[in-house]
């Protein structure tokens, strides 16, 4: 009897695991990608400013 009840519960919730995964994971993954892109952009800006300063010193030395 108990086994039958658990089978019915698991059969009804077979597709809900995917929906819950998407609902809970997708916003965090999207936020992580936005933050990662922002950090990469800032790092690229710092590297470019260092290169510009280095080339300016080379031009005047």
mmCIF file of the N, C-alpha and C atoms, coordinates in Angstrom:
data_MODEL
# 
_entry.id   MODEL 
# 
loop_
_atom_site.group_PDB 
_atom_site.id 
_atom_site.type_symbol 
_atom_site.label_atom_id 
_atom_site.label_alt_id 
_atom_site.label_comp_id 
_atom_site.label_asym_id 
_atom_site.label_entity_id 
_atom_site.label_seq_id 
_atom_site.pdbx_PDB_ins_code 
_atom_site.Cartn_x 
_atom_site.Cartn_y 
_atom_site.Cartn_z 
_atom_site.occupancy 
_atom_site.B_iso_or_equiv 
_atom_site.pdbx_formal_charge 
_atom_site.auth_seq_id 
_atom_site.auth_comp_id 
_atom_site.auth_asym_id 
_atom_site.auth_atom_id 
_atom_site.pdbx_PDB_model_num 
ATOM 1   N N  . UNK A 1 1  ? 0.819  -1.191 0.000   1.00 0.00 ? 1  UNK A N  1 
ATOM 2   C CA . UNK A 1 1  ? 0.000  0.000  0.000   1.00 0.00 ? 1  UNK A CA 1 
ATOM 3   C C  . UNK A 1 1  ? 0.866  1.260  0.000   1.00 0.00 ? 1  UNK A C  1 
ATOM 4   N N  . UNK A 1 2  ? 1.858  1.279  0.896   1.00 0.00 ? 2  UNK A N  1 
ATOM 5   C CA . UNK A 1 2  ? 2.734  2.448  0.981   1.00 0.00 ? 2  UNK A CA 1 
ATOM 6   C C  . UNK A 1 2  ? 3.528  2.631  -0.315  1.00 0.00 ? 2  UNK A C  1 
ATOM 7   N N  . UNK A 1 3  ? 3.949  1.527  -0.895  1.00 0.00 ? 3  UNK A N  1 
ATOM 8   C CA . UNK A 1 3  ? 4.698  1.580  -2.143  1.00 0.00 ? 3  UNK A CA 1 
ATOM 9   C C  . UNK A 1 3  ? 3.850  2.157  -3.261  1.00 0.00 ? 3  UNK A C  1 
ATOM 10  N N  . UNK A 1 4  ? 2.578  1.815  -3.279  1.00 0.00 ? 4  UNK A N  1 
ATOM 11  C CA . UNK A 1 4  ? 1.675  2.300  -4.310  1.00 0.00 ? 4  UNK A CA 1 
ATOM 12  C C  . UNK A 1 4  ? 1.489  3.819  -4.183  1.00 0.00 ? 4  UNK A C  1 
ATOM 13  N N  . UNK A 1 5  ? 1.392  4.309  -2.971  1.00 0.00 ? 5  UNK A N  1 
ATOM 14  C CA . UNK A 1 5  ? 1.216  5.748  -2.745  1.00 0.00 ? 5  UNK A CA 1 
ATOM 15  C C  . UNK A 1 5  ? 2.453  6.512  -3.215  1.00 0.00 ? 5  UNK A C  1 
ATOM 16  N N  . UNK A 1 6  ? 3.638  6.009  -2.909  1.00 0.00 ? 6  UNK A N  1 
ATOM 17  C CA . UNK A 1 6  ? 4.851  6.702  -3.342  1.00 0.00 ? 6  UNK A CA 1 
ATOM 18  C C  . UNK A 1 6  ? 4.997  6.673  -4.857  1.00 0.00 ? 6  UNK A C  1 
ATOM 19  N N  . UNK A 1 7  ? 4.573  5.593  -5.484  1.00 0.00 ? 7  UNK A N  1 
ATOM 20  C CA . UNK A 1 7  ? 4.630  5.546  -6.947  1.00 0.00 ? 7  UNK A CA 1 
ATOM 21  C C  . UNK A 1 7  ? 3.718  6.593  -7.564  1.00 0.00 ? 7  UNK A C  1 
ATOM 22  N N  . UNK A 1 8  ? 2.539  6.754  -7.006  1.00 0.00 ? 8  UNK A N  1 
ATOM 23  C CA . UNK A 1 8  ? 1.595  7.745  -7.520  1.00 0.00 ? 8  UNK A CA 1 
ATOM 24  C C  . UNK A 1 8  ? 2.160  9.144  -7.343  1.00 0.00 ? 8  UNK A C  1 
ATOM 25  N N  . UNK A 1 9  ? 2.789  9.400  -6.197  1.00 0.00 ? 9  UNK A N  1 
ATOM 26  C CA . UNK A 1 9  ? 3.368  10.724 -5.948  1.00 0.00 ? 9  UNK A CA 1 
ATOM 27  C C  . UNK A 1 9  ? 4.488  11.002 -6.944  1.00 0.00 ? 9  UNK A C  1 
ATOM 28  N N  . UNK A 1 10 ? 5.368  10.025 -7.157  1.00 0.00 ? 10 UNK A N  1 
ATOM 29  C CA . UNK A 1 10 ? 6.479  10.243 -8.075  1.00 0.00 ? 10 UNK A CA 1 
ATOM 30  C C  . UNK A 1 10 ? 6.022  10.349 -9.526  1.00 0.00 ? 10 UNK A C  1 
ATOM 31  N N  . UNK A 1 11 ? 4.981  9.646  -9.896  1.00 0.00 ? 11 UNK A N  1 
ATOM 32  C CA . UNK A 1 11 ? 4.474  9.750  -11.261 1.00 0.00 ? 11 UNK A CA 1 
ATOM 33  C C  . UNK A 1 11 ? 3.883  11.125 -11.528 1.00 0.00 ? 11 UNK A C  1 
ATOM 34  N N  . UNK A 1 12 ? 3.243  11.720 -10.542 1.00 0.00 ? 12 UNK A N  1 
ATOM 35  C CA . UNK A 1 12 ? 2.626  13.027 -10.733 1.00 0.00 ? 12 UNK A CA 1 
ATOM 36  C C  . UNK A 1 12 ? 3.660  14.144 -10.796 1.00 0.00 ? 12 UNK A C  1 
ATOM 37  N N  . UNK A 1 13 ? 4.794  13.962 -10.146 1.00 0.00 ? 13 UNK A N  1 
ATOM 38  C CA . UNK A 1 13 ? 5.774  15.042 -10.077 1.00 0.00 ? 13 UNK A CA 1 
ATOM 39  C C  . UNK A 1 13 ? 6.984  14.795 -10.971 1.00 0.00 ? 13 UNK A C  1 
ATOM 40  N N  . UNK A 1 14 ? 6.824  14.021 -12.015 1.00 0.00 ? 14 UNK A N  1 
ATOM 41  C CA . UNK A 1 14 ? 7.982  13.710 -12.853 1.00 0.00 ? 14 UNK A CA 1 
ATOM 42  C C  . UNK A 1 14 ? 8.457  14.919 -13.655 1.00 0.00 ? 14 UNK A C  1 
ATOM 43  N N  . UNK A 1 15 ? 7.560  15.755 -14.124 1.00 0.00 ? 15 UNK A N  1 
ATOM 44  C CA . UNK A 1 15 ? 7.961  16.917 -14.904 1.00 0.00 ? 15 UNK A CA 1 
ATOM 45  C C  . UNK A 1 15 ? 8.220  18.147 -14.069 1.00 0.00 ? 15 UNK A C  1 
ATOM 46  N N  . UNK A 1 16 ? 7.849  18.107 -12.797 1.00 0.00 ? 16 UNK A N  1 
ATOM 47  C CA . UNK A 1 16 ? 8.025  19.296 -11.967 1.00 0.00 ? 16 UNK A CA 1 
ATOM 48  C C  . UNK A 1 16 ? 9.478  19.522 -11.589 1.00 0.00 ? 16 UNK A C  1 
ATOM 49  N N  . UNK A 1 17 ? 10.295 18.493 -11.617 1.00 0.00 ? 17 UNK A N  1 
ATOM 50  C CA . UNK A 1 17 ? 11.706 18.665 -11.277 1.00 0.00 ? 17 UNK A CA 1 
ATOM 51  C C  . UNK A 1 17 ? 12.394 19.565 -12.296 1.00 0.00 ? 17 UNK A C  1 
ATOM 52  N N  . UNK A 1 18 ? 12.084 19.387 -13.547 1.00 0.00 ? 18 UNK A N  1 
ATOM 53  C CA . UNK A 1 18 ? 12.672 20.231 -14.590 1.00 0.00 ? 18 UNK A CA 1 
ATOM 54  C C  . UNK A 1 18 ? 12.189 21.663 -14.449 1.00 0.00 ? 18 UNK A C  1 
ATOM 55  N N  . UNK A 1 19 ? 10.911 21.831 -14.183 1.00 0.00 ? 19 UNK A N  1 
ATOM 56  C CA . UNK A 1 19 ? 10.361 23.178 -14.023 1.00 0.00 ? 19 UNK A CA 1 
ATOM 57  C C  . UNK A 1 19 ? 10.964 23.879 -12.814 1.00 0.00 ? 19 UNK A C  1 
ATOM 58  N N  . UNK A 1 20 ? 11.099 23.173 -11.698 1.00 0.00 ? 20 UNK A N  1 
ATOM 59  C CA . UNK A 1 20 ? 11.710 23.776 -10.513 1.00 0.00 ? 20 UNK A CA 1 
ATOM 60  C C  . UNK A 1 20 ? 13.170 24.109 -10.764 1.00 0.00 ? 20 UNK A C  1 
ATOM 61  N N  . UNK A 1 21 ? 13.869 23.239 -11.448 1.00 0.00 ? 21 UNK A N  1 
ATOM 62  C CA . UNK A 1 21 ? 15.271 23.502 -11.767 1.00 0.00 ? 21 UNK A CA 1 
ATOM 63  C C  . UNK A 1 21 ? 15.399 24.775 -12.591 1.00 0.00 ? 21 UNK A C  1 
ATOM 64  N N  . UNK A 1 22 ? 14.563 24.934 -13.596 1.00 0.00 ? 22 UNK A N  1 
ATOM 65  C CA . UNK A 1 22 ? 14.623 26.126 -14.435 1.00 0.00 ? 22 UNK A CA 1 
ATOM 66  C C  . UNK A 1 22 ? 14.212 27.379 -13.678 1.00 0.00 ? 22 UNK A C  1 
ATOM 67  N N  . UNK A 1 23 ? 13.180 27.270 -12.865 1.00 0.00 ? 23 UNK A N  1 
ATOM 68  C CA . UNK A 1 23 ? 12.695 28.443 -12.131 1.00 0.00 ? 23 UNK A CA 1 
ATOM 69  C C  . UNK A 1 23 ? 13.735 28.926 -11.128 1.00 0.00 ? 23 UNK A C  1 
ATOM 70  N N  . UNK A 1 24 ? 14.393 28.015 -10.435 1.00 0.00 ? 24 UNK A N  1 
ATOM 71  C CA . UNK A 1 24 ? 15.344 28.413 -9.400  1.00 0.00 ? 24 UNK A CA 1 
ATOM 72  C C  . UNK A 1 24 ? 16.748 28.653 -9.941  1.00 0.00 ? 24 UNK A C  1 
ATOM 73  N N  . UNK A 1 25 ? 17.142 27.978 -10.986 1.00 0.00 ? 25 UNK A N  1 
ATOM 74  C CA . UNK A 1 25 ? 18.513 28.068 -11.472 1.00 0.00 ? 25 UNK A CA 1 
ATOM 75  C C  . UNK A 1 25 ? 18.704 29.151 -12.522 1.00 0.00 ? 25 UNK A C  1 
ATOM 76  N N  . UNK A 1 26 ? 17.741 29.339 -13.385 1.00 0.00 ? 26 UNK A N  1 
ATOM 77  C CA . UNK A 1 26 ? 17.896 30.285 -14.484 1.00 0.00 ? 26 UNK A CA 1 
ATOM 78  C C  . UNK A 1 26 ? 18.163 31.717 -14.028 1.00 0.00 ? 26 UNK A C  1 
ATOM 79  N N  . UNK A 1 27 ? 17.465 32.258 -13.033 1.00 0.00 ? 27 UNK A N  1 
ATOM 80  C CA . UNK A 1 27 ? 17.788 33.626 -12.594 1.00 0.00 ? 27 UNK A CA 1 
ATOM 81  C C  . UNK A 1 27 ? 19.204 33.751 -12.028 1.00 0.00 ? 27 UNK A C  1 
ATOM 82  N N  . UNK A 1 28 ? 19.634 32.745 -11.257 1.00 0.00 ? 28 UNK A N  1 
ATOM 83  C CA . UNK A 1 28 ? 20.981 32.801 -10.689 1.00 0.00 ? 28 UNK A CA 1 
ATOM 84  C C  . UNK A 1 28 ? 22.036 32.683 -11.777 1.00 0.00 ? 28 UNK A C  1 
ATOM 85  N N  . UNK A 1 29 ? 21.809 31.824 -12.742 1.00 0.00 ? 29 UNK A N  1 
ATOM 86  C CA . UNK A 1 29 ? 22.761 31.662 -13.834 1.00 0.00 ? 29 UNK A CA 1 
ATOM 87  C C  . UNK A 1 29 ? 22.836 32.926 -14.681 1.00 0.00 ? 29 UNK A C  1 
ATOM 88  N N  . UNK A 1 30 ? 21.698 33.552 -14.925 1.00 0.00 ? 30 UNK A N  1 
ATOM 89  C CA . UNK A 1 30 ? 21.676 34.799 -15.689 1.00 0.00 ? 30 UNK A CA 1 
ATOM 90  C C  . UNK A 1 30 ? 22.416 35.901 -14.943 1.00 0.00 ? 30 UNK A C  1 
ATOM 91  N N  . UNK A 1 31 ? 22.168 36.023 -13.649 1.00 0.00 ? 31 UNK A N  1 
ATOM 92  C CA . UNK A 1 31 ? 22.871 37.031 -12.843 1.00 0.00 ? 31 UNK A CA 1 
ATOM 93  C C  . UNK A 1 31 ? 24.366 36.751 -12.821 1.00 0.00 ? 31 UNK A C  1 
ATOM 94  N N  . UNK A 1 32 ? 24.747 35.484 -12.717 1.00 0.00 ? 32 UNK A N  1 
ATOM 95  C CA . UNK A 1 32 ? 26.162 35.121 -12.725 1.00 0.00 ? 32 UNK A CA 1 
ATOM 96  C C  . UNK A 1 32 ? 26.820 35.508 -14.043 1.00 0.00 ? 32 UNK A C  1 
ATOM 97  N N  . UNK A 1 33 ? 26.143 35.280 -15.153 1.00 0.00 ? 33 UNK A N  1 
ATOM 98  C CA . UNK A 1 33 ? 26.709 35.650 -16.450 1.00 0.00 ? 33 UNK A CA 1 
ATOM 99  C C  . UNK A 1 33 ? 26.844 37.165 -16.597 1.00 0.00 ? 33 UNK A C  1 
ATOM 100 N N  . UNK A 1 34 ? 25.873 37.911 -16.101 1.00 0.00 ? 34 UNK A N  1 
ATOM 101 C CA . UNK A 1 34 ? 25.950 39.371 -16.172 1.00 0.00 ? 34 UNK A CA 1 
ATOM 102 C C  . UNK A 1 34 ? 27.114 39.882 -15.334 1.00 0.00 ? 34 UNK A C  1 
ATOM 103 N N  . UNK A 1 35 ? 27.268 39.350 -14.127 1.00 0.00 ? 35 UNK A N  1 
ATOM 104 C CA . UNK A 1 35 ? 28.373 39.772 -13.259 1.00 0.00 ? 35 UNK A CA 1 
ATOM 105 C C  . UNK A 1 35 ? 29.707 39.379 -13.871 1.00 0.00 ? 35 UNK A C  1 
ATOM 106 N N  . UNK A 1 36 ? 29.795 38.184 -14.410 1.00 0.00 ? 36 UNK A N  1 
ATOM 107 C CA . UNK A 1 36 ? 31.033 37.727 -15.035 1.00 0.00 ? 36 UNK A CA 1 
ATOM 108 C C  . UNK A 1 36 ? 31.406 38.602 -16.230 1.00 0.00 ? 36 UNK A C  1 
ATOM 109 N N  . UNK A 1 37 ? 30.437 38.986 -17.023 1.00 0.00 ? 37 UNK A N  1 
ATOM 110 C CA . UNK A 1 37 ? 30.684 39.869 -18.160 1.00 0.00 ? 37 UNK A CA 1 
ATOM 111 C C  . UNK A 1 37 ? 31.150 41.239 -17.693 1.00 0.00 ? 37 UNK A C  1 
ATOM 112 N N  . UNK A 1 38 ? 30.553 41.737 -16.622 1.00 0.00 ? 38 UNK A N  1 
ATOM 113 C CA . UNK A 1 38 ? 30.937 43.044 -16.088 1.00 0.00 ? 38 UNK A CA 1 
ATOM 114 C C  . UNK A 1 38 ? 32.376 43.017 -15.556 1.00 0.00 ? 38 UNK A C  1 
ATOM 115 N N  . UNK A 1 39 ? 32.736 41.964 -14.845 1.00 0.00 ? 39 UNK A N  1 
ATOM 116 C CA . UNK A 1 39 ? 34.100 41.832 -14.323 1.00 0.00 ? 39 UNK A CA 1 
ATOM 117 C C  . UNK A 1 39 ? 35.092 41.728 -15.472 1.00 0.00 ? 39 UNK A C  1 
ATOM 118 N N  . UNK A 1 40 ? 34.739 40.996 -16.506 1.00 0.00 ? 40 UNK A N  1 
ATOM 119 C CA . UNK A 1 40 ? 35.629 40.857 -17.658 1.00 0.00 ? 40 UNK A CA 1 
ATOM 120 C C  . UNK A 1 40 ? 35.819 42.197 -18.350 1.00 0.00 ? 40 UNK A C  1 
ATOM 121 N N  . UNK A 1 41 ? 34.747 42.976 -18.455 1.00 0.00 ? 41 UNK A N  1 
ATOM 122 C CA . UNK A 1 41 ? 34.830 44.293 -19.086 1.00 0.00 ? 41 UNK A CA 1 
ATOM 123 C C  . UNK A 1 41 ? 35.736 45.217 -18.279 1.00 0.00 ? 41 UNK A C  1 
ATOM 124 N N  . UNK A 1 42 ? 35.607 45.197 -16.960 1.00 0.00 ? 42 UNK A N  1 
ATOM 125 C CA . UNK A 1 42 ? 36.456 46.036 -16.110 1.00 0.00 ? 42 UNK A CA 1 
ATOM 126 C C  . UNK A 1 42 ? 37.918 45.605 -16.201 1.00 0.00 ? 42 UNK A C  1 
ATOM 127 N N  . UNK A 1 43 ? 38.175 44.314 -16.234 1.00 0.00 ? 43 UNK A N  1 
ATOM 128 C CA . UNK A 1 43 ? 39.543 43.826 -16.359 1.00 0.00 ? 43 UNK A CA 1 
ATOM 129 C C  . UNK A 1 43 ? 40.145 44.239 -17.698 1.00 0.00 ? 43 UNK A C  1 
ATOM 130 N N  . UNK A 1 44 ? 39.349 44.171 -18.747 1.00 0.00 ? 44 UNK A N  1 
ATOM 131 C CA . UNK A 1 44 ? 39.826 44.585 -20.068 1.00 0.00 ? 44 UNK A CA 1 
ATOM 132 C C  . UNK A 1 44 ? 40.147 46.078 -20.081 1.00 0.00 ? 44 UNK A C  1 
ATOM 133 N N  . UNK A 1 45 ? 39.333 46.877 -19.404 1.00 0.00 ? 45 UNK A N  1 
ATOM 134 C CA . UNK A 1 45 ? 39.577 48.312 -19.327 1.00 0.00 ? 45 UNK A CA 1 
ATOM 135 C C  . UNK A 1 45 ? 40.887 48.603 -18.607 1.00 0.00 ? 45 UNK A C  1 
ATOM 136 N N  . UNK A 1 46 ? 41.144 47.893 -17.523 1.00 0.00 ? 46 UNK A N  1 
ATOM 137 C CA . UNK A 1 46 ? 42.389 48.093 -16.775 1.00 0.00 ? 46 UNK A CA 1 
ATOM 138 C C  . UNK A 1 46 ? 43.590 47.692 -17.623 1.00 0.00 ? 46 UNK A C  1 
ATOM 139 N N  . UNK A 1 47 ? 43.499 46.588 -18.318 1.00 0.00 ? 47 UNK A N  1 
ATOM 140 C CA . UNK A 1 47 ? 44.602 46.135 -19.169 1.00 0.00 ? 47 UNK A CA 1 
ATOM 141 C C  . UNK A 1 47 ? 44.862 47.136 -20.289 1.00 0.00 ? 47 UNK A C  1 
ATOM 142 N N  . UNK A 1 48 ? 43.802 47.639 -20.896 1.00 0.00 ? 48 UNK A N  1 
ATOM 143 C CA . UNK A 1 48 ? 43.968 48.620 -21.971 1.00 0.00 ? 48 UNK A CA 1 
ATOM 144 C C  . UNK A 1 48 ? 44.583 49.920 -21.456 1.00 0.00 ? 48 UNK A C  1 
ATOM 145 N N  . UNK A 1 49 ? 44.198 50.356 -20.258 1.00 0.00 ? 49 UNK A N  1 
ATOM 146 C CA . UNK A 1 49 ? 44.785 51.585 -19.711 1.00 0.00 ? 49 UNK A CA 1 
ATOM 147 C C  . UNK A 1 49 ? 46.257 51.374 -19.377 1.00 0.00 ? 49 UNK A C  1 
ATOM 148 N N  . UNK A 1 50 ? 46.620 50.195 -18.903 1.00 0.00 ? 50 UNK A N  1 
ATOM 149 C CA . UNK A 1 50 ? 48.037 49.903 -18.656 1.00 0.00 ? 50 UNK A CA 1 
ATOM 150 C C  . UNK A 1 50 ? 48.832 49.914 -19.957 1.00 0.00 ? 50 UNK A C  1 
ATOM 151 N N  . UNK A 1 51 ? 48.274 49.335 -21.002 1.00 0.00 ? 51 UNK A N  1 
ATOM 152 C CA . UNK A 1 51 ? 48.958 49.341 -22.295 1.00 0.00 ? 51 UNK A CA 1 
ATOM 153 C C  . UNK A 1 51 ? 49.102 50.758 -22.840 1.00 0.00 ? 51 UNK A C  1 
ATOM 154 N N  . UNK A 1 52 ? 48.070 51.581 -22.670 1.00 0.00 ? 52 UNK A N  1 
ATOM 155 C CA . UNK A 1 52 ? 48.134 52.960 -23.135 1.00 0.00 ? 52 UNK A CA 1 
ATOM 156 C C  . UNK A 1 52 ? 49.208 53.735 -22.388 1.00 0.00 ? 52 UNK A C  1 
ATOM 157 N N  . UNK A 1 53 ? 49.285 53.557 -21.077 1.00 0.00 ? 53 UNK A N  1 
ATOM 158 C CA . UNK A 1 53 ? 50.312 54.240 -20.286 1.00 0.00 ? 53 UNK A CA 1 
ATOM 159 C C  . UNK A 1 53 ? 51.707 53.770 -20.691 1.00 0.00 ? 53 UNK A C  1 
ATOM 160 N N  . UNK A 1 54 ? 51.868 52.479 -20.917 1.00 0.00 ? 54 UNK A N  1 
ATOM 161 C CA . UNK A 1 54 ? 53.166 51.943 -21.322 1.00 0.00 ? 54 UNK A CA 1 
ATOM 162 C C  . UNK A 1 54 ? 53.587 52.502 -22.680 1.00 0.00 ? 54 UNK A C  1 
ATOM 163 N N  . UNK A 1 55 ? 52.665 52.583 -23.623 1.00 0.00 ? 55 UNK A N  1 
ATOM 164 C CA . UNK A 1 55 ? 52.999 53.109 -24.942 1.00 0.00 ? 55 UNK A CA 1 
ATOM 165 C C  . UNK A 1 55 ? 53.274 54.607 -24.897 1.00 0.00 ? 55 UNK A C  1 
ATOM 166 N N  . UNK A 1 56 ? 52.591 55.320 -24.015 1.00 0.00 ? 56 UNK A N  1 
ATOM 167 C CA . UNK A 1 56 ? 52.858 56.754 -23.877 1.00 0.00 ? 56 UNK A CA 1 
ATOM 168 C C  . UNK A 1 56 ? 54.260 56.981 -23.333 1.00 0.00 ? 56 UNK A C  1 
ATOM 169 N N  . UNK A 1 57 ? 54.684 56.178 -22.376 1.00 0.00 ? 57 UNK A N  1 
ATOM 170 C CA . UNK A 1 57 ? 56.041 56.306 -21.831 1.00 0.00 ? 57 UNK A CA 1 
ATOM 171 C C  . UNK A 1 57 ? 57.058 55.957 -22.902 1.00 0.00 ? 57 UNK A C  1 
ATOM 172 N N  . UNK A 1 58 ? 56.804 54.939 -23.701 1.00 0.00 ? 58 UNK A N  1 
ATOM 173 C CA . UNK A 1 58 ? 57.726 54.575 -24.778 1.00 0.00 ? 58 UNK A CA 1 
ATOM 174 C C  . UNK A 1 58 ? 57.840 55.695 -25.815 1.00 0.00 ? 58 UNK A C  1 
ATOM 175 N N  . UNK A 1 59 ? 56.754 56.388 -26.068 1.00 0.00 ? 59 UNK A N  1 
ATOM 176 C CA . UNK A 1 59 ? 56.772 57.441 -27.082 1.00 0.00 ? 59 UNK A CA 1 
ATOM 177 C C  . UNK A 1 59 ? 57.612 58.633 -26.641 1.00 0.00 ? 59 UNK A C  1 
ATOM 178 N N  . UNK A 1 60 ? 57.622 58.911 -25.349 1.00 0.00 ? 60 UNK A N  1 
ATOM 179 C CA . UNK A 1 60 ? 58.345 60.088 -24.869 1.00 0.00 ? 60 UNK A CA 1 
ATOM 180 C C  . UNK A 1 60 ? 59.724 59.771 -24.310 1.00 0.00 ? 60 UNK A C  1 
ATOM 181 N N  . UNK A 1 61 ? 60.130 58.522 -24.302 1.00 0.00 ? 61 UNK A N  1 
ATOM 182 C CA . UNK A 1 61 ? 61.462 58.181 -23.771 1.00 0.00 ? 61 UNK A CA 1 
ATOM 183 C C  . UNK A 1 61 ? 62.399 57.899 -24.904 1.00 0.00 ? 61 UNK A C  1 
# 
